[in-house]
């Protein structure tokens, strides 16, 4: 199984992201149903390791929180764009959840990720590098993008399959977050 842990997005946010997916030649746009915020890519594991990961993720206790997407960018330089993305506004609870997931997955026997967490939603992957002028125009046109704030109440482990139409993701299990507490003064 090829697995990753991610946050799903509300339909309204998926729709707003889909409006960004045009005007950039040479890229494969991600289907709106595949939009997500990856918390931890795991990769290929056997059934026993998948069960261990599930048990470790079940033990995570973290509060729900509100998240917002903002801005666009790309990984790689202009001549070697690897992905075009919408950013995630920084939030301490998101980083905390990521760190708990990373620890749980490592305890389950998966090697540490070793990369800095850069939360984003992948919008496109290039077939060929887009012309730099088109990339800059896309970034300028959508640089002020903001989603509406949305509640993160759970995270999900997905399996990933490849096919002729691109990748297909299947939710395997979702893990609830604790209701956010309201402080009273």
C-alpha positions, -999 to 999 in steps of 0.1 A, spaced: 0 0 0 11 35 -8 0 57 21 -1 93 32 -17 113 60 -36 145 51 -63 170 59 -93 168 36 -108 201 25 -144 213 26 -162 213 -8 -164 252 -7 -126 254 -4 -121 228 -31 -143 249 -54 -124 281 -47 -91 263 -54 -105 249 -87 -110 285 -99 -72 290 -97 -65 260 -120 -62 276 -154 -40 298 -175 -7 279 -170 5 259 -200 24 227 -197 10 215 -164 -14 188 -152 -40 203 -129 -49 183 -99 -86 172 -98 -105 191 -71 -115 159 -54 -78 152 -48 -70 185 -31 -57 180 4 -30 192 28 -4 164 33 7 160 69 30 131 63 39 111 31 45 75 41 50 56 9 48 19 2 43 -3 33 31 -38 39 -2 -47 57 15 -52 91 32 -18 90 -1 -2 79 -18 -17 109 10 -4 132 6 31 117 -31 30 122 -27 20 159 -2 48 164 -24 74 147 -54 62 168 -34 72 199 -29 108 189 -48 134 210 -49 169 196 -75 197 195 -95 207 165 -86 241 150 -94 266 123 -73 268 92 -71 291 62 -53 288 28 -35 318 14 -13 327 -15 2 306 -43 37 295 -51 58 268 -66 85 243 -56 117 244 -77 131 273 -97 116 288 -128 133 264 -151 125 233 -130 91 239 -114 81 206 -96 47 217 -83 24 247 -82 6 251 -49 -18 271 -27 -3 279 6 -16 273 41 -16 302 66 7 293 95 -11 279 126 6 265 157 -20 238 160 -12 225 125 25 223 133 17 205 166 -5 180 148 21 174 121 48 168 148 25 143 166 18 124 134 55 123 125 63 109 159 35 83 157 46 71 122 82 68 133 72 48 164 53 25 140 85 17 122 87 42 93 119 62 88 118 99 98 107 122 70 138 145 74 122 174 55 109 207 68 71 207 69 58 231 43 20 228 43 3 234 10 -23 222 -14 -8 210 -47 -27 225 -76 -6 213 -106 25 193 -116 43 203 -148 46 181 -178 72 206 -189 83 238 -171 58 266 -178 73 296 -195 87 319 -167 66 348 -179 34 327 -176 45 314 -142 51 349 -129 18 361 -143 0 332 -126 17 340 -93 8 377 -96 -28 370 -106 -34 346 -77 -9 358 -51 -37 373 -29 -58 342 -29 -74 334 5 -99 307 13 -126 311 39 -114 298 73 -125 262 79 -126 239 109 -102 210 110 -119 183 130 -101 152 119 -72 139 98 -72 110 74 -48 83 62 -52 78 24 -40 51 0 -28 63 -34 -32 45 -67 -20 55 -101 -41 52 -133 -45 66 -168 -64 96 -155 -38 104 -128 -37 94 -92 -67 82 -72 -68 86 -34 -89 65 -12 -96 75 25 -87 45 46 -94 58 81 -101 92 97 -90 102 132 -111 127 151 -95 157 169 -108 168 203 -133 196 202 -116 230 205 -120 244 239 -134 279 244 -117 299 271 -140 319 293 -127 350 311 
